[in-house]
Amino acid sequence: MHAPAKLSVSFLLAALCTTGLSVSSHAQTIGGVDYSDRAHVDKTFDMAGTDIFGQRFPSESATIVDPVTGVKITALTTSRHSSSKIYQDHPNWTADGKYIVFTSNRNTAAGGNVTFADKNAPPRKERQYYALSMDTHEIVQVTTGTGAGDMLLGHHRNIAYRIKDNQVIEVNLEQLLKDSEAGKVKAPANYEKLVATIPSDLKPGGTCLDINDKRIFFSTRVGADGSAIHSIDLDTKKTTKLVEVPFRTGHFQANPYVSGEMMYCWETGGDSPQRMWVLSVDKNGKVNNRAVYKEKADEWVTHEVFAGPDHILFNVMGHLDRLRKNPTGIVLHNIRTNESKMLGQAKELGGYWHAAGTKDLKWAIGDSFDGNIYRLNIDKGDATLLTTGHRPNTKSPFSPQAHAHQSISPDGKWVLFNSSMLTDSDIMMVPMHPQGL
């Protein structure tokens, strides 16, 4: 008895074409069977690598039980693509907390599946931004084209700001997400509004959005090594130079609790003589620019974030022998009084790497070089391991595996982070307070 013949994909497609049947991803009836409820299955993981503004993708989330802690973690992206959360010192959620905004290369030839991608189309190198529903985990593409740059999420409305060719564009994410759900997405220009223009002789670098949503801080280069920090008022449209410093700046972040205040770093790509700086502008426009936590010559300070209106968290690195002559670990620092509290160090090689904290100063989240995520009780000084193995093939900060860059959700229930557990980079969540821990 012979086994049933297996038709090749190419033969089947040829047969369908000769019989006049559609082979699109839309509703199909083949052999009397209606497959309309399975339309757009090719959207799963974006196998075609398409760049379509407002397109939707089914949830690709998967629940994974951590083999060490027993905690259930949620892998929000699980496809072949590289997906990364927004950096830890910027908002990662829309203002209503209903969507996570992240970047991915799923629209590029590298991200797409060669079986479905258009081989004649020129390759795209640009990553795009996507919004992922906290409710359904469905994904919506919210940018298109080239020059994605920074996306500054609004603090009070579901909007975002982008700077394109020195134009400050407000993006109506609220309407875009509603239209995508209804299948009525319009051209990108229908969701964009020009709100201000930066002078043409300035080339904006790092950016951050003031908590009042009415001012953007940005950097420009001055000479070979210097930088200037400017602000643009989105109401008056005025650009103001605030300060000039004799070093390159980076890691711009607005104080998420105090308007007119931002933090930045002396950027060297590694250790710097004085890493952290806070700039404040009062109601009269007076600028106060100052170093915070004046570090010792043999300390390596990095990955600073705000943890309340008056406090920051950062790491004093301990991954080298010469650095362990001083206490190392996560530090809570009051930027008003200059008081510091060492929160402890992880036992893993190199210790803690990044940090995040809650506004009430009760909890902090730290990660290690090998991808373990800890919850720290700031009052008691103890640490609880939440999940493990998110950089499984390395113990070095210089390997290409994902940096966690963890953030805490606005409701304080989740820790969002990058992971290399499944691919080179996915975004995952773990409960801040799992049952039993």
TORVEX-883944 format. One record per residue: residue in one letter; x, y, z of N, C-alpha, C in turn. Coordinates in steps of 0.1 Angstrom, whole numbers, padded with zeros to 4 digits, always signed. Layout:
AXYZXYZXYZ
...
***
This chain:
M+0009-0012+0000+0000+0000+0000+0009+0012+0000
H+0006+0021-0009+0015+0033-0011+0011+0044-0001
A+0021+0052+0004+0017+0064+0012+0011+0074+0003
P+0002+0083+0009-0004+0094+0001+0007+0103-0004
A+0005+0107-0016+0014+0117-0023+0014+0130-0016
K+0026+0136-0014+0027+0149-0008+0030+0160-0018
L+0020+0169-0020+0022+0180-0030+0032+0190-0025
S+0041+0194-0034+0050+0205-0030+0043+0218-0029
V+0049+0228-0022+0042+0241-0021+0041+0247-0035
S+0052+0246-0043+0052+0252-0056+0042+0246-0065
F+0040+0233-0064+0030+0226-0072+0016+0230-0068
L+0014+0231-0055+0001+0235-0050-0003+0249-0055
L+0007+0258-0054+0005+0272-0058+0002+0273-0073
A+0009+0265-0081+0007+0265-0095-0007+0260-0098
A-0011+0249-0091-0025+0244-0093-0035+0254-0089
L-0033+0261-0079-0043+0271-0074-0044+0282-0085
C-0033+0286-0090-0033+0296-0100-0040+0292-0113
T-0038+0280-0117-0045+0275-0129-0060+0273-0128
T-0064+0271-0115-0078+0270-0113-0085+0283-0110
G-0077+0294-0109-0082+0307-0107-0085+0311-0093
L-0080+0303-0083-0083+0306-0069-0072+0316-0064
S-0077+0324-0055-0067+0334-0049-0058+0327-0040
V-0045+0332-0039-0035+0326-0030-0031+0337-0020
S-0039+0348-0019-0035+0359-0010-0038+0354+0004
S-0034+0362+0014-0036+0359+0028-0050+0362+0033
H-0059+0367+0023-0072+0370+0027-0081+0358+0027
A-0094+0359+0029-0103+0348+0030-0102+0339+0018
Q-0101+0326+0020-0100+0316+0010-0110+0304+0012
T-0115+0299+0002-0123+0286+0002-0116+0277-0007
I-0111+0266-0002-0103+0256-0010-0109+0242-0008
G-0113+0236-0018-0119+0222-0017-0131+0222-0008
G-0139+0233-0009-0151+0235-0001-0149+0238+0013
V-0136+0240+0018-0134+0244+0032-0131+0259+0032
D-0138+0266+0041-0136+0281+0043-0125+0283+0053
Y-0114+0289+0048-0103+0292+0057-0102+0307+0061
S-0113+0314+0060-0113+0328+0063-0109+0332+0077
D-0112+0323+0086-0109+0326+0100-0093+0325+0103
R-0086+0320+0093-0072+0319+0094-0065+0329+0085
A-0072+0340+0081-0065+0350+0073-0054+0356+0080
H-0044+0360+0073-0032+0367+0078-0024+0359+0088
V-0024+0346+0087-0015+0338+0096-0001+0341+0093
D+0002+0346+0081+0016+0350+0077+0021+0362+0085
K+0012+0368+0092+0016+0380+0101+0023+0375+0113
T+0021+0362+0117+0028+0357+0129+0043+0359+0127
F+0049+0366+0137+0064+0369+0137+0068+0377+0125
D+0058+0383+0117+0061+0391+0105+0071+0383+0096
M+0067+0372+0091+0076+0364+0083+0079+0370+0070
A+0071+0380+0065+0074+0387+0053+0084+0398+0054
G+0086+0402+0066+0095+0414+0069+0090+0427+0063
T+0077+0429+0064+0071+0441+0058+0072+0453+0067
D+0073+0465+0060+0073+0478+0067+0059+0484+0063
I+0049+0482+0072+0036+0487+0069+0031+0494+0082
F+0029+0507+0081+0025+0515+0092+0012+0510+0097
G+0011+0508+0110-0002+0504+0116-0006+0490+0115
Q+0003+0482+0109-0001+0467+0108-0001+0461+0121
R-0008+0450+0123-0010+0443+0135-0004+0429+0134
F+0001+0424+0145+0006+0411+0146-0001+0403+0158
P-0004+0391+0157-0009+0383+0168+0001+0382+0179
S-0004+0379+0191+0005+0378+0202+0015+0367+0199
E+0027+0369+0203+0037+0358+0203+0043+0355+0216
S+0035+0359+0227+0040+0357+0240+0039+0343+0245
A+0048+0339+0254+0049+0326+0259+0052+0327+0274
T+0046+0318+0282+0049+0318+0296+0060+0307+0299
I+0070+0311+0306+0081+0302+0309+0083+0302+0324
V+0084+0290+0330+0087+0288+0344+0102+0288+0346
D+0106+0297+0354+0121+0298+0357+0125+0285+0364
P+0135+0278+0359+0139+0265+0365+0146+0267+0378
V+0150+0278+0382+0157+0280+0395+0147+0286+0406
T+0139+0296+0402+0131+0302+0412+0116+0297+0411
G+0112+0291+0400+0099+0287+0399+0089+0298+0395
V+0094+0310+0393+0085+0321+0390+0082+0321+0375
K+0069+0324+0372+0065+0324+0358+0069+0338+0352
I+0076+0337+0341+0080+0349+0334+0072+0349+0321
T+0070+0361+0315+0063+0362+0302+0072+0367+0292
A+0075+0359+0282+0083+0363+0270+0073+0370+0261
L+0074+0383+0259+0064+0391+0251+0068+0390+0236
T+0080+0388+0233+0085+0386+0219+0092+0373+0219
T+0090+0365+0209+0096+0351+0209+0100+0348+0194
S+0100+0357+0185+0103+0354+0171+0118+0354+0168
R+0121+0352+0155+0135+0352+0151+0141+0366+0152
H+0134+0376+0154+0139+0390+0153+0145+0395+0166
S+0152+0406+0164+0158+0412+0176+0148+0423+0180
S+0144+0422+0193+0134+0432+0198+0140+0437+0211
S+0139+0450+0214+0145+0456+0225+0136+0467+0231
K+0135+0467+0244+0127+0478+0251+0134+0491+0250
I+0127+0502+0252+0133+0515+0253+0142+0516+0265
Y+0153+0524+0264+0163+0524+0275+0156+0527+0288
Q+0162+0522+0299+0156+0522+0312+0154+0536+0318
D+0161+0547+0312+0159+0560+0318+0148+0568+0311
H+0141+0562+0302+0129+0568+0295+0117+0560+0298
P+0105+0566+0296+0093+0559+0298+0092+0547+0287
N+0087+0536+0291+0085+0524+0283+0071+0522+0280
W+0062+0527+0287+0047+0525+0286+0040+0538+0281
T+0029+0536+0274+0021+0548+0271+0016+0554+0284
A+0011+0566+0283+0007+0573+0295-0004+0566+0303
D-0013+0558+0296-0023+0551+0303-0019+0537+0308
G-0006+0534+0305-0001+0521+0310-0006+0509+0302
K-0013+0511+0291-0019+0499+0284-0010+0493+0273
Y+0000+0501+0269+0009+0496+0259+0024+0498+0262
I+0032+0487+0259+0046+0489+0260+0051+0492+0246
V+0060+0502+0245+0066+0506+0232+0080+0501+0231
F+0083+0494+0220+0097+0488+0219+0101+0489+0204
T+0114+0485+0202+0119+0485+0188+0122+0471+0184
S+0122+0469+0171+0124+0456+0165+0129+0457+0151
N+0137+0447+0146+0141+0447+0132+0132+0438+0124
R+0120+0435+0129+0111+0425+0122+0107+0430+0108
N+0109+0443+0105+0105+0448+0092+0116+0448+0082
T+0128+0443+0086+0139+0443+0077+0141+0429+0070
A+0150+0429+0060+0153+0417+0053+0159+0407+0063
A+0167+0413+0072+0174+0404+0082+0164+0398+0092
G+0153+0406+0094+0143+0401+0104+0133+0391+0097
G+0130+0394+0084+0120+0386+0077+0124+0372+0074
N+0114+0364+0070+0117+0350+0066+0119+0350+0050
V+0130+0344+0046+0134+0345+0032+0123+0338+0023
T+0116+0329+0029+0105+0322+0022+0094+0331+0017
F+0092+0342+0025+0081+0351+0022+0086+0365+0017
A+0098+0369+0021+0102+0382+0018+0104+0384+0003
D+0102+0396-0001+0104+0400-0015+0120+0401-0018
K+0125+0391-0026+0139+0390-0028+0144+0401-0037
N+0135+0408-0044+0139+0418-0054+0139+0432-0047
A+0133+0433-0035+0132+0446-0028+0146+0449-0022
P+0150+0462-0022+0163+0465-0015+0162+0462+0000
P+0172+0458+0006+0172+0455+0021+0170+0468+0029
R+0163+0466+0040+0161+0477+0049+0169+0475+0062
K+0175+0485+0066+0184+0484+0078+0177+0490+0091
E+0167+0498+0089+0161+0505+0099+0152+0496+0108
R+0154+0498+0122+0144+0492+0131+0132+0502+0132
Q+0121+0496+0136+0109+0504+0138+0104+0503+0152
Y+0095+0512+0156+0089+0511+0169+0075+0504+0168
Y+0072+0496+0178+0060+0489+0179+0054+0491+0193
A+0041+0489+0193+0033+0490+0206+0027+0477+0209
L+0029+0472+0221+0024+0458+0225+0014+0460+0236
S+0002+0454+0234-0009+0456+0243-0006+0448+0256
M-0007+0454+0268-0006+0447+0280-0017+0437+0282
D-0028+0439+0276-0040+0431+0277-0039+0418+0268
T-0037+0420+0255-0038+0409+0246-0024+0405+0241
H-0014+0413+0243+0000+0411+0238+0000+0412+0223
E-0010+0417+0216-0009+0419+0202+0000+0431+0199
I+0006+0432+0187+0016+0441+0184+0012+0450+0173
V+0015+0463+0174+0011+0472+0163+0024+0480+0159
Q+0026+0481+0146+0038+0489+0141+0034+0504+0142
V+0042+0513+0148+0038+0527+0150+0047+0537+0143
T+0058+0532+0137+0066+0541+0129+0068+0534+0115
T+0074+0541+0106+0077+0536+0093+0088+0544+0086
G+0094+0538+0076+0104+0546+0069+0118+0546+0076
T+0125+0556+0073+0139+0557+0078+0140+0567+0089
G+0151+0566+0097+0153+0576+0107+0144+0575+0119
A+0142+0563+0125+0133+0561+0136+0137+0570+0148
G+0150+0570+0151+0155+0579+0162+0149+0576+0175
D+0149+0586+0184+0142+0585+0197+0127+0586+0196
M+0120+0579+0204+0106+0581+0206+0103+0585+0220
L+0100+0598+0223+0098+0603+0236+0083+0601+0240
L+0079+0592+0248+0065+0589+0252+0060+0600+0261
G+0048+0604+0259+0042+0614+0267+0039+0609+0281
H+0040+0618+0291+0037+0614+0305+0022+0615+0309
H+0015+0623+0302+0001+0626+0305-0009+0622+0295
R-0005+0621+0282-0014+0617+0271-0007+0606+0263
N-0015+0598+0256-0009+0588+0247-0004+0594+0234
I+0007+0601+0236+0013+0607+0225+0028+0604+0225
A+0035+0607+0215+0050+0606+0215+0056+0618+0207
Y+0068+0621+0210+0075+0632+0203+0087+0625+0196
R+0089+0629+0183+0100+0625+0175+0106+0638+0169
I+0119+0638+0167+0126+0649+0160+0131+0644+0147
K+0126+0650+0136+0130+0646+0122+0134+0659+0115
D+0147+0659+0111+0152+0670+0104+0149+0683+0111
N+0152+0683+0124+0151+0694+0133+0136+0699+0136
Q+0127+0691+0131+0113+0694+0133+0108+0685+0145
V+0101+0691+0155+0096+0683+0166+0082+0679+0162
I+0080+0666+0161+0067+0661+0156+0060+0654+0168
E+0047+0658+0170+0039+0651+0180+0031+0640+0173
V+0032+0627+0178+0025+0616+0172+0013+0612+0181
N+0002+0611+0175-0011+0607+0182-0012+0592+0183
L-0005+0586+0193-0006+0572+0194-0019+0567+0198
E-0027+0575+0206-0040+0571+0210-0049+0568+0198
Q-0049+0577+0188-0058+0575+0176-0052+0564+0167
L-0039+0564+0166-0033+0553+0157-0037+0540+0162
L-0036+0537+0175-0038+0524+0181-0053+0520+0180
K-0062+0530+0181-0076+0528+0179-0079+0525+0165
D-0073+0532+0155-0076+0530+0141-0070+0516+0137
S-0059+0512+0142-0053+0499+0139-0062+0488+0143
E-0067+0489+0155-0077+0479+0161-0089+0478+0152
A-0094+0489+0147-0106+0489+0138-0103+0486+0124
G-0090+0485+0120-0086+0482+0106-0088+0494+0097
K-0086+0506+0103-0088+0518+0095-0077+0528+0096
V-0065+0522+0095-0053+0531+0096-0051+0540+0084
K-0048+0553+0087-0046+0563+0077-0031+0564+0074
A-0028+0573+0065-0014+0576+0063-0007+0582+0075
P+0006+0580+0077+0013+0585+0089+0010+0600+0092
A+0010+0608+0081+0008+0622+0083-0005+0626+0091
N-0015+0617+0090-0027+0620+0097-0026+0619+0112
Y-0015+0613+0117-0013+0612+0132-0002+0621+0137
E+0004+0629+0128+0015+0637+0131+0011+0652+0131
K+0017+0659+0140+0015+0674+0141+0029+0681+0144
L+0032+0690+0136+0044+0698+0138+0042+0708+0149
V+0050+0706+0160+0048+0715+0172+0059+0725+0174
A+0071+0723+0168+0082+0732+0170+0093+0729+0160
T+0102+0738+0158+0113+0736+0149+0126+0741+0156
I+0136+0732+0156+0149+0735+0162+0157+0743+0152
P+0164+0753+0155+0172+0761+0146+0181+0751+0137
S+0182+0755+0124+0189+0746+0115+0204+0744+0117
D+0210+0754+0125+0225+0752+0127+0228+0743+0139
L+0217+0737+0145+0219+0728+0156+0216+0714+0151
K+0224+0704+0156+0221+0690+0153+0218+0683+0165
P+0206+0680+0169+0202+0674+0181+0208+0660+0183
G+0213+0657+0195+0217+0644+0198+0208+0638+0208
G+0213+0635+0221+0205+0629+0231+0193+0638+0234
T+0182+0632+0238+0169+0639+0241+0162+0633+0253
C+0154+0642+0259+0145+0637+0270+0133+0647+0271
L+0122+0642+0275+0110+0650+0276+0107+0653+0290
D+0105+0666+0293+0102+0671+0307+0089+0664+0311
I+0087+0663+0324+0075+0656+0330+0063+0664+0326
N+0064+0677+0324+0052+0685+0320+0048+0683+0306
D+0056+0676+0298+0053+0673+0284+0054+0686+0275
K+0060+0697+0280+0060+0709+0273+0074+0714+0269
R+0084+0706+0272+0098+0710+0270+0106+0697+0267
I+0115+0698+0257+0124+0688+0254+0138+0693+0256
F+0146+0685+0263+0160+0688+0265+0168+0680+0254
F+0178+0687+0248+0186+0679+0238+0200+0684+0238
S+0209+0676+0233+0223+0679+0233+0228+0682+0219
T+0239+0690+0218+0246+0692+0205+0261+0691+0208
R+0268+0688+0197+0283+0687+0199+0289+0701+0197
V+0299+0703+0205+0307+0716+0205+0321+0712+0202
G+0327+0715+0191+0340+0711+0188+0342+0696+0188
A+0354+0692+0190+0357+0677+0190+0352+0670+0202
D+0353+0676+0213+0350+0669+0226+0339+0675+0234
G+0335+0687+0232+0325+0694+0240+0311+0691+0236
S+0302+0696+0245+0287+0695+0243+0280+0707+0248
A+0269+0709+0243+0259+0719+0248+0246+0713+0250
I+0239+0718+0261+0226+0713+0264+0216+0724+0262
H+0206+0721+0254+0196+0731+0250+0182+0726+0255
S+0172+0735+0255+0158+0731+0256+0150+0738+0246
I+0139+0731+0242+0129+0738+0233+0116+0737+0240
D+0110+0749+0241+0097+0750+0247+0086+0748+0237
L+0078+0738+0239+0068+0734+0229+0056+0743+0228
D+0055+0752+0238+0044+0762+0237+0049+0775+0230
T+0060+0780+0234+0066+0792+0229+0074+0790+0216
K+0078+0777+0214+0086+0773+0202+0101+0778+0203
K+0104+0783+0215+0118+0789+0217+0128+0779+0221
T+0139+0779+0214+0151+0771+0217+0161+0779+0226
T+0165+0774+0237+0174+0780+0246+0186+0772+0249
K+0198+0778+0248+0210+0771+0252+0212+0773+0267
L+0213+0761+0274+0213+0762+0288+0227+0761+0294
V+0236+0753+0289+0249+0752+0294+0258+0745+0284
E+0271+0748+0285+0281+0742+0277+0291+0735+0286
V+0295+0723+0282+0304+0715+0291+0316+0710+0282
P+0328+0708+0288+0339+0704+0280+0341+0689+0278
F+0329+0682+0277+0330+0667+0275+0317+0663+0267
R+0318+0651+0262+0306+0646+0255+0296+0641+0265
T+0283+0644+0262+0272+0640+0271+0264+0629+0266
G+0257+0622+0275+0249+0611+0271+0239+0608+0282
H+0231+0597+0279+0221+0592+0289+0212+0603+0294
F+0206+0612+0285+0197+0622+0289+0185+0616+0295
Q+0180+0621+0306+0168+0616+0312+0162+0627+0321
A+0149+0629+0319+0141+0639+0327+0137+0633+0340
N+0138+0642+0350+0132+0638+0363+0117+0635+0362
P+0113+0623+0364+0099+0620+0361+0089+0625+0372
Y+0094+0632+0381+0086+0638+0392+0088+0653+0394
V+0098+0659+0388+0101+0673+0390+0103+0680+0377
S+0095+0689+0373+0096+0696+0361+0108+0705+0361
G+0114+0707+0349+0126+0715+0348+0139+0709+0352
E+0139+0696+0355+0151+0690+0359+0154+0677+0351
M+0167+0676+0348+0171+0664+0340+0185+0660+0345
M+0189+0647+0342+0202+0642+0345+0208+0637+0332
Y+0222+0638+0332+0229+0633+0321+0243+0628+0326
C+0250+0623+0317+0263+0617+0321+0275+0623+0312
W+0287+0622+0318+0299+0625+0311+0302+0612+0303
E+0300+0612+0290+0300+0599+0282+0314+0597+0277
T+0319+0585+0280+0332+0581+0275+0332+0568+0268
G+0320+0561+0270+0319+0547+0265+0324+0537+0276
G+0328+0542+0287+0333+0534+0298+0333+0542+0311
D+0344+0541+0319+0345+0549+0331+0348+0563+0327
S+0343+0573+0336+0346+0587+0334+0350+0593+0347
P+0357+0605+0346+0362+0611+0359+0350+0615+0368
Q+0339+0619+0363+0327+0623+0371+0315+0620+0362
R+0309+0609+0365+0299+0603+0356+0286+0612+0356
M+0280+0615+0367+0266+0620+0368+0265+0635+0371
W+0256+0641+0363+0253+0655+0364+0238+0658+0364
V+0234+0667+0372+0220+0671+0372+0219+0686+0368
L+0210+0689+0359+0207+0702+0354+0193+0706+0358
S+0191+0718+0364+0178+0723+0368+0176+0737+0362
V+0163+0739+0358+0160+0753+0353+0148+0757+0361
D+0149+0769+0368+0138+0773+0377+0128+0781+0368
K+0117+0786+0375+0106+0793+0368+0111+0806+0361
N+0122+0811+0366+0127+0823+0360+0138+0821+0349
G+0140+0808+0346+0150+0804+0336+0164+0803+0341
K+0166+0804+0354+0180+0803+0360+0184+0788+0359
V+0196+0786+0354+0201+0772+0353+0211+0769+0364
N+0209+0757+0369+0219+0752+0379+0224+0738+0374
N+0236+0738+0371+0242+0725+0365+0253+0721+0375
R+0252+0708+0380+0261+0704+0391+0264+0689+0390
A+0275+0685+0394+0279+0671+0395+0272+0665+0408
V+0268+0653+0406+0261+0646+0418+0269+0633+0421
Y+0271+0630+0434+0279+0619+0439+0293+0621+0433
K+0301+0629+0440+0315+0631+0436+0323+0618+0438
E+0326+0611+0428+0332+0598+0429+0347+0598+0431
K+0352+0587+0437+0366+0585+0439+0373+0582+0426
A+0386+0584+0426+0393+0581+0414+0393+0566+0410
D+0391+0557+0420+0391+0543+0417+0377+0537+0417
E+0367+0545+0415+0353+0541+0414+0349+0542+0400
W+0341+0532+0395+0335+0532+0382+0320+0533+0384
V+0314+0544+0381+0300+0547+0383+0293+0546+0370
T+0281+0540+0370+0273+0538+0357+0259+0536+0359
H+0251+0537+0348+0237+0533+0347+0228+0539+0358
E+0229+0553+0358+0221+0560+0368+0206+0562+0363
V+0197+0562+0372+0183+0564+0369+0176+0571+0381
F+0166+0579+0378+0158+0585+0389+0150+0574+0396
A+0149+0576+0409+0141+0567+0418+0132+0574+0427
G+0127+0586+0423+0118+0594+0431+0122+0609+0428
P+0115+0618+0433+0118+0632+0430+0131+0637+0435
D+0137+0631+0445+0149+0635+0451+0160+0625+0451
H+0158+0613+0446+0168+0603+0446+0171+0596+0433
I+0183+0591+0432+0187+0584+0420+0193+0570+0425
L+0193+0561+0416+0200+0548+0418+0211+0547+0408
F+0222+0541+0411+0232+0538+0402+0241+0527+0406
N+0250+0522+0398+0259+0511+0402+0273+0516+0403
V+0280+0512+0414+0294+0513+0415+0299+0499+0411
M+0306+0499+0400+0309+0486+0394+0320+0478+0402
G+0318+0465+0402+0328+0457+0409+0333+0445+0401
H+0334+0447+0388+0337+0436+0379+0353+0435+0376
L+0360+0444+0382+0375+0443+0381+0381+0443+0395
D+0393+0436+0396+0399+0435+0409+0402+0449+0415
R+0407+0458+0407+0411+0471+0412+0400+0479+0417
L+0387+0476+0413+0376+0483+0417+0370+0478+0431
R+0375+0466+0435+0369+0461+0447+0376+0465+0460
K+0385+0475+0458+0392+0481+0470+0382+0489+0478
N+0371+0494+0471+0361+0502+0477+0348+0494+0477
P+0338+0497+0485+0325+0490+0484+0319+0492+0471
T+0313+0482+0465+0306+0482+0452+0292+0477+0453
G+0284+0481+0443+0270+0476+0443+0261+0487+0439
I+0248+0485+0441+0238+0495+0438+0237+0505+0449
V+0237+0518+0445+0237+0529+0455+0224+0537+0453
L+0217+0541+0464+0206+0550+0465+0212+0564+0470
H+0210+0574+0462+0217+0587+0465+0206+0598+0464
N+0206+0607+0475+0198+0618+0475+0205+0630+0468
I+0199+0635+0457+0206+0646+0450+0204+0659+0456
R+0196+0660+0467+0194+0673+0474+0204+0674+0486
T+0206+0663+0493+0214+0663+0505+0228+0656+0503
N+0229+0649+0492+0242+0642+0489+0244+0630+0498
E+0233+0625+0505+0234+0613+0513+0233+0601+0504
S+0241+0591+0507+0241+0579+0499+0239+0566+0508
K+0233+0556+0502+0231+0543+0509+0235+0532+0500
M+0244+0524+0504+0248+0512+0496+0238+0501+0498
L+0232+0496+0487+0222+0486+0489+0227+0472+0488
G+0240+0470+0486+0246+0457+0485+0250+0453+0471
Q+0257+0441+0471+0263+0437+0458+0258+0422+0455
A+0256+0419+0443+0253+0405+0439+0265+0396+0440
K+0262+0383+0442+0273+0374+0444+0279+0369+0431
E+0272+0372+0420+0277+0367+0407+0290+0375+0403
L+0298+0369+0394+0310+0375+0389+0306+0389+0384
G+0313+0399+0388+0310+0413+0384+0300+0420+0391
G+0291+0413+0399+0281+0420+0407+0269+0426+0398
Y+0263+0436+0404+0251+0442+0397+0256+0451+0386
W+0246+0453+0376+0250+0460+0364+0241+0472+0362
H+0227+0470+0362+0218+0481+0360+0209+0481+0372
A+0201+0492+0373+0192+0493+0385+0179+0501+0380
A+0168+0498+0388+0156+0505+0387+0150+0505+0401
G+0141+0515+0403+0135+0516+0417+0121+0522+0417
T+0114+0520+0428+0101+0525+0430+0101+0539+0436
K+0091+0547+0433+0090+0560+0438+0090+0561+0453
D+0084+0551+0460+0083+0551+0475+0096+0547+0481
L+0106+0544+0473+0120+0540+0478+0120+0527+0486
K+0110+0518+0484+0109+0506+0491+0117+0494+0483
W+0117+0495+0470+0122+0484+0462+0131+0489+0451
A+0141+0481+0448+0150+0483+0437+0151+0470+0429
I+0154+0471+0416+0157+0459+0408+0171+0460+0403
G+0178+0449+0404+0192+0448+0399+0194+0436+0390
D+0203+0437+0381+0206+0425+0373+0221+0423+0373
S+0225+0410+0369+0239+0406+0369+0244+0404+0354
F+0257+0403+0352+0262+0401+0339+0257+0388+0332
D+0254+0378+0340+0249+0366+0334+0234+0365+0333
G+0227+0377+0335+0213+0378+0333+0204+0373+0344
N+0208+0374+0356+0199+0372+0367+0193+0385+0372
I+0180+0384+0376+0172+0396+0380+0169+0395+0394
Y+0172+0405+0402+0170+0405+0417+0160+0416+0421
R+0152+0414+0431+0145+0424+0438+0151+0427+0451
L+0154+0440+0453+0161+0444+0466+0151+0452+0475
N+0151+0448+0487+0143+0455+0497+0152+0466+0503
I+0149+0478+0499+0158+0490+0503+0159+0492+0518
D+0148+0490+0525+0148+0491+0540+0156+0480+0547
K+0154+0468+0543+0160+0457+0550+0174+0453+0545
G+0176+0457+0532+0189+0454+0526+0191+0440+0521
D+0180+0432+0520+0181+0419+0514+0177+0418+0499
A+0181+0408+0492+0178+0406+0478+0171+0393+0476
T+0162+0393+0467+0154+0381+0463+0156+0378+0448
L+0161+0367+0444+0163+0363+0430+0149+0360+0424
L+0146+0368+0413+0133+0366+0406+0134+0357+0394
T+0144+0358+0386+0145+0350+0374+0160+0350+0370
T+0163+0339+0362+0177+0336+0359+0179+0333+0344
G+0192+0334+0340+0196+0328+0327+0192+0336+0315
H+0192+0350+0316+0188+0358+0305+0200+0363+0297
R+0212+0359+0301+0224+0361+0293+0232+0347+0294
P+0227+0337+0288+0231+0323+0292+0245+0319+0288
N+0251+0327+0279+0264+0322+0273+0275+0332+0277
T+0273+0340+0287+0284+0349+0290+0283+0354+0305
K+0294+0359+0310+0295+0366+0323+0302+0379+0321
S+0303+0384+0308+0310+0396+0305+0300+0407+0301
P+0302+0419+0305+0294+0430+0300+0297+0434+0285
F+0308+0428+0280+0312+0432+0266+0307+0422+0256
S+0300+0412+0259+0295+0403+0250+0283+0409+0243
P+0279+0403+0231+0268+0409+0223+0254+0405+0229
Q+0253+0397+0239+0240+0393+0244+0233+0405+0251
A+0220+0404+0252+0212+0416+0256+0215+0421+0270
H+0215+0434+0271+0215+0441+0284+0201+0442+0289
A+0199+0439+0302+0185+0438+0307+0178+0452+0306
H+0185+0463+0310+0179+0476+0310+0165+0476+0316
Q+0164+0470+0328+0151+0468+0334+0144+0481+0338
S+0130+0480+0336+0121+0491+0340+0110+0485+0348
I+0104+0493+0357+0093+0489+0365+0080+0495+0359
S+0070+0487+0358+0057+0492+0352+0051+0503+0361
P+0043+0512+0354+0037+0523+0362+0029+0519+0374
D+0023+0507+0373+0015+0502+0385+0023+0495+0395
G+0036+0493+0392+0045+0487+0402+0044+0472+0402
K+0037+0466+0393+0034+0451+0393+0044+0443+0385
W+0051+0449+0375+0059+0441+0366+0073+0447+0365
V+0083+0439+0362+0096+0443+0358+0098+0439+0343
L+0101+0449+0335+0102+0447+0320+0117+0447+0317
F+0122+0438+0309+0137+0437+0307+0139+0430+0293
N+0152+0432+0288+0156+0425+0277+0162+0412+0281
S+0161+0402+0272+0166+0388+0275+0172+0382+0263
S+0183+0374+0265+0188+0366+0254+0186+0351+0257
M+0176+0348+0265+0172+0334+0268+0168+0326+0256
L+0160+0333+0247+0155+0326+0235+0162+0330+0222
T+0164+0343+0220+0171+0348+0208+0182+0358+0213
D+0187+0365+0203+0197+0375+0207+0191+0385+0216
S+0179+0389+0214+0172+0399+0223+0157+0398+0221
D+0150+0395+0232+0136+0396+0234+0132+0404+0245
I+0120+0409+0246+0115+0416+0258+0107+0407+0266
M+0109+0407+0279+0102+0398+0289+0097+0406+0301
M+0088+0400+0308+0083+0406+0321+0083+0395+0331
V+0086+0399+0344+0085+0391+0355+0077+0398+0366
P+0068+0392+0374+0061+0399+0384+0071+0405+0394
M+0068+0417+0398+0076+0424+0409+0075+0416+0422
H+0064+0411+0425+0062+0404+0437+0055+0391+0435
P+0062+0381+0429+0056+0368+0427+0050+0362+0440
Q+0040+0354+0438+0034+0347+0450+0045+0338+0456
G+0046+0340+0469+0056+0332+0477+0070+0338+0478
L+0072+0349+0471+0086+0355+0471+0085+0369+0476
***
